[in-house]
Amino acid sequence: MTRRRVLTMIPVLVAVSAALFAAAAVSPFDPLVGYLGDRYVTTGAADRAVLAGQLGLDVPWYRLYAQWAADLCTGDLGASRSFAQPVSELLAQRIPWTMLLVTVAMTVAVAVSLVAGVVAGMRRGGLLDRVVSTVCVALQGLPPFVVSLAVIGVFAVGLGWLPPAGLTDAGAEVDAAQVARHLVLPAAALAVSQLPWLLLAVRETVAANRGEDFVVGAVTRSIDTATITRRHILPSSLAPFVTILGARLPEVVVGAVLVEEIFSWPGVAGAFVQSAKDLDMALLATLTVATTGAVLLGSLLADIAVVLLDPRVRADG
């Protein structure tokens, strides 16, 4: 099953990348606008045509795609017009910052959702459960950019506790203290945007598992509540939680892009947006394929984790 899923990823990535090149060919945006900038309006039509030929912009999309795919198979990611540097170098500079943001944010979201979800689920209908449920339902309707603007308004502008954007203060060296201080707000915004879905999933599964026969049996044997929760309820609740986490991966990717843009975080989001505006296909296609592959791989790993966590799934399969 796992091998089949991995092999299925290949045609999906091929279809996504080919569709991207085809869509770019009919896009109303002119790549020369992004390439020339302010010089576009002062450049004559003849010079634009010559420049388009030099950049390969007059080549049919399927030939461009075939060349890009052939280069990709040899490990050549090409060069970015927007950033005037090889795509491989650009990604090496930016991906670590995106990974740092996503890792910290999702670690916080998972930890908080597990703790608060278990407590709320074990006390279904109590004060804490009602408060948690109300807050989560309210946050579910807020997109990541709204959450980002809210935390900036409160903690950066209003209270002045934390910087509103960037990786470091202006002119400061990139060190652990500077990065950690500037990471707090974007990581918090991304974590809050994903927290309601994860927390409510834990709450529901924990509340449902409280009535299962194995829990009732443990209670009749006079096992204390903490032990029942730790050894019986929580392990049974992890598999559905991991499933929800895997299903949320596309939303995490979109949320990370929005959060990085708002906080001027130097990850891949800025490159993604710029390459889309300029139709910088070498960079845009690589980022699109990499993002799609990461989502598919994350979903596969989530399914594998579910099988390992819940023997009943393995038995059914």
C-alpha positions in Angstrom: 0.0 0.0 0.0 2.8 2.4 0.9 4.7 1.7 -2.2 1.6 2.2 -4.3 1.0 5.6 -2.6 4.5 6.7 -3.3 4.3 5.7 -7.0 0.9 7.6 -7.2 2.7 10.7 -6.2 4.7 10.8 -9.4 1.8 11.3 -11.9 0.2 13.8 -9.5 3.4 15.9 -9.4 3.7 15.6 -13.2 0.1 16.7 -13.7 0.4 19.6 -11.3 3.6 20.9 -12.8 2.3 20.6 -16.4 -0.9 22.3 -15.5 1.1 25.2 -14.0 3.0 25.8 -17.2 -0.2 25.6 -19.3 -1.9 28.1 -17.0 1.0 30.5 -17.2 0.8 30.4 -21.0 -2.7 31.8 -20.9 -2.1 34.2 -18.0 -2.8 37.9 -18.7 0.3 38.8 -16.8 3.4 39.7 -18.9 6.6 38.2 -17.4 8.6 41.2 -18.8 6.7 43.6 -16.5 8.3 41.9 -13.5 11.7 41.5 -15.2 12.0 45.1 -16.4 10.2 46.8 -13.6 9.9 50.6 -14.2 11.8 50.2 -17.4 8.9 48.3 -19.0 7.1 51.5 -20.0 10.2 53.0 -21.6 11.2 49.9 -23.5 10.0 49.8 -27.1 7.9 46.9 -28.5 10.8 45.8 -30.7 13.2 45.6 -27.7 10.6 43.8 -25.7 10.3 41.2 -28.5 14.0 40.7 -28.6 14.3 40.4 -24.8 11.4 37.9 -24.8 13.2 35.8 -27.3 16.4 35.9 -25.2 14.6 34.8 -22.1 12.7 32.1 -23.9 9.3 33.7 -23.2 8.1 33.1 -26.8 8.6 29.4 -26.7 5.4 27.2 -26.4 4.6 26.2 -22.9 5.0 22.4 -23.5 8.5 22.9 -24.8 9.4 25.1 -21.8 7.9 22.4 -19.5 9.8 19.6 -21.3 13.1 21.5 -20.9 12.4 22.3 -17.2 11.4 18.7 -16.5 14.6 17.4 -18.2 16.8 19.8 -16.3 15.0 18.8 -13.0 15.8 15.2 -13.6 19.5 16.0 -13.8 19.3 18.1 -10.6 19.4 21.5 -12.4 16.7 23.7 -10.9 17.5 26.6 -13.2 17.9 30.3 -12.4 15.4 32.7 -11.0 14.7 35.8 -13.1 13.1 37.5 -10.2 16.0 37.1 -7.8 18.9 36.8 -10.3 20.4 33.7 -8.7 20.2 30.0 -9.0 17.0 28.5 -7.6 19.0 25.9 -5.6 20.9 28.7 -3.8 17.7 30.7 -3.2 15.9 27.7 -1.7 18.9 26.8 0.5 18.8 30.3 1.9 15.0 30.4 2.6 13.8 26.9 3.3 15.5 26.7 6.7 13.6 29.8 7.9 10.3 28.4 6.7 11.0 25.0 8.4 11.9 26.8 11.6 8.6 28.8 11.6 6.4 25.8 10.8 8.2 23.4 13.2 7.9 25.8 16.2 4.3 26.8 15.4 3.0 23.2 14.9 4.9 22.0 18.0 3.1 24.6 20.0 -0.2 23.9 18.4 0.1 20.1 18.9 1.2 20.4 22.5 -1.5 22.8 23.5 -4.2 20.9 21.6 -3.3 17.6 23.3 -3.2 19.1 26.8 -6.2 21.3 26.6 -8.2 18.8 24.4 -7.7 16.0 26.9 -8.6 18.1 29.9 -11.7 19.4 28.1 -12.7 16.0 26.8 -12.4 14.4 30.2 -14.6 17.2 31.7 -17.2 17.3 28.9 -19.8 20.0 29.7 -17.7 21.6 32.4 -16.6 25.3 32.6 -13.2 24.7 31.0 -14.8 22.6 28.2 -17.3 25.4 27.5 -14.7 28.1 27.4 -12.4 26.0 25.2 -15.2 25.2 22.8 -16.3 28.8 22.5 -12.9 30.1 21.9 -12.1 27.4 19.3 -15.3 28.0 17.4 -14.6 31.7 17.3 -11.1 31.2 16.1 -12.1 28.7 13.4 -13.7 31.5 11.3 -10.5 33.7 11.4 -8.1 33.3 8.5 -4.3 33.4 9.3 -3.8 36.9 8.0 -6.5 38.2 10.4 -4.9 36.4 13.3 -1.5 37.8 12.2 -2.8 41.4 12.1 -4.5 41.0 15.4 -1.3 39.8 17.2 0.7 42.6 15.6 -1.9 45.2 16.7 -2.0 43.9 20.3 1.6 42.8 21.1 3.7 44.9 18.7 1.8 48.1 18.2 -0.4 48.3 21.3 1.9 46.8 24.0 5.2 47.1 22.3 6.4 43.9 23.7 7.7 42.2 20.5 8.8 43.4 17.1 6.2 43.4 14.3 8.2 42.0 11.4 11.6 40.9 10.1 14.2 38.4 11.2 16.2 40.8 13.3 16.1 44.4 14.4 17.4 46.9 11.8 21.2 46.6 11.5 21.4 43.8 14.1 23.4 40.6 13.6 21.5 37.4 13.0 21.8 35.5 16.3 19.7 33.1 18.3 18.3 35.8 20.6 17.3 38.1 17.8 15.7 35.3 15.7 13.8 33.9 18.8 12.4 37.3 19.6 11.2 37.9 16.1 9.9 34.4 15.8 7.4 34.6 18.6 4.6 36.5 16.9 4.6 34.7 13.5 4.9 31.3 15.2 2.1 32.2 17.6 -0.2 33.4 14.7 0.4 30.3 12.7 -0.2 28.1 15.8 -3.4 29.9 16.7 -4.7 29.5 13.2 -4.3 25.7 13.3 -5.1 25.2 17.0 -8.9 25.1 17.0 -9.2 22.2 14.6 -6.6 20.1 16.4 -7.9 20.9 19.9 -11.5 20.1 19.0 -10.5 16.9 17.4 -8.8 15.7 20.6 -11.7 16.9 22.7 -14.2 14.9 20.7 -12.2 11.7 20.5 -11.3 11.8 24.2 -14.9 12.4 25.2 -16.0 9.6 22.9 -13.4 7.2 24.3 -14.5 7.8 27.9 -17.6 5.6 27.2 -15.7 2.8 25.5 -15.8 -0.7 27.2 -12.1 -0.7 27.9 -12.4 2.5 29.9 -15.4 1.3 31.7 -13.6 -1.9 32.6 -10.6 0.1 33.9 -12.9 2.2 36.1 -14.5 -0.9 37.5 -11.1 -2.1 38.5 -10.6 1.1 40.5 -7.8 2.4 38.4 -7.3 6.1 39.0 -8.4 8.6 36.4 -4.9 9.9 35.6 -3.7 6.3 34.8 -6.8 5.6 32.7 -6.3 8.8 30.7 -2.6 8.2 30.1 -2.7 4.5 29.3 -6.1 4.0 27.7 -7.8 7.1 26.5 -4.9 9.2 25.2 -3.3 6.4 23.1 -6.7 5.6 21.5 -7.2 9.3 20.7 -3.9 9.8 19.0 -4.8 8.0 15.7 -7.7 10.3 14.9 -5.7 13.3 15.9 -2.8 12.3 13.6 -5.4 11.9 10.8 -6.7 15.4 11.3 -3.1 16.7 11.5 -2.4 15.1 8.1 -5.5 16.5 6.6 -4.6 20.0 7.8 -1.2 20.0 6.0 -2.5 22.0 2.9 -3.9 24.6 5.3 -0.7 24.8 7.2 1.2 25.5 4.0 -1.2 28.2 3.0 -1.2 29.7 6.5 2.6 29.7 6.5 2.7 31.6 3.2 0.3 34.3 4.5 2.0 34.6 7.9 5.5 34.9 6.3 4.3 37.7 4.0 2.7 39.7 6.8 5.6 39.4 9.1 8.3 39.8 6.4 9.7 36.5 7.5 12.6 35.5 5.1 11.2 32.1 4.1 10.0 30.7 0.8 6.6 32.6 0.9 8.1 35.8 -0.4 9.8 33.9 -3.2 6.6 32.1 -4.0 4.6 35.3 -4.3 7.2 37.1 -6.3 7.7 34.2 -8.7 3.9 34.0 -9.2 3.7 37.7 -10.0 6.6 37.6 -12.4 5.8 34.2 -13.9 9.3 33.2 -13.0 8.6 29.6 -14.0 12.0 28.1 -12.9 11.3 29.2 -9.3 7.5 28.9 -9.4 7.4 25.4 -10.8 10.1 24.2 -8.4 8.3 25.6 -5.3 4.9 24.3 -6.5 6.2 20.8 -7.0 8.1 20.9 -3.8 5.1 22.1 -1.8 2.7 19.6 -3.4 5.2 16.8 -2.8 5.6 17.8 0.9 1.8 17.8 1.4 1.5 14.4 -0.2 4.4 13.0 1.7 3.1 14.4 5.0 -0.3 12.8 4.3 1.4 9.5 3.7 3.4 9.7 6.9 0.3 10.6 8.8 -1.5 7.5 7.5 1.5 5.3 8.4 1.5 6.8 11.9 -2.2 6.0 12.3 -1.5 2.4 11.4 1.3 2.2 13.9 -0.7 3.9 16.7 -3.9 2.0 16.2 -3.6 -1.8 15.8 -7.3 -2.0 14.8 -6.5 -0.1 11.6 -3.7 -2.5 10.8 -6.1 -5.5 11.4 -8.8 -4.0 9.2 -6.3 -3.4 6.4 
